[in-house]
Amino acid sequence: MPFNEHFGIHPQDEQFLDREVWDLAGTPLDKRPLLLHFHPLVIYRFQVIKQADTVLALYLRSDAFTAHEKLADFEYYDPITTGDST
């Protein structure tokens, strides 16, 4: 799994960290779930995810990551994870 030294996390994909962060706090609740109100090509231009696949990988392969890596990834992805259901 790739690791970004600058951010100290495992990126969701190769371009993920190059994208602007979606302002979830500034997104009205009536605009959620995002996929029902925004075109996927708009959403995919931002750092926002429906479920944290990277965090799931940390759980499934817990022995392959340090406690520090797990915490850093969780703290990075939690604020940009919508938890939306479609």
Secondary structure by P-SEA (a helix, b strand, c coil): cccccccccccccccccccccccccccccccccccccccaaaaaacccccccaaaaaaaaccccccaaaaaaaaaacccccccccc
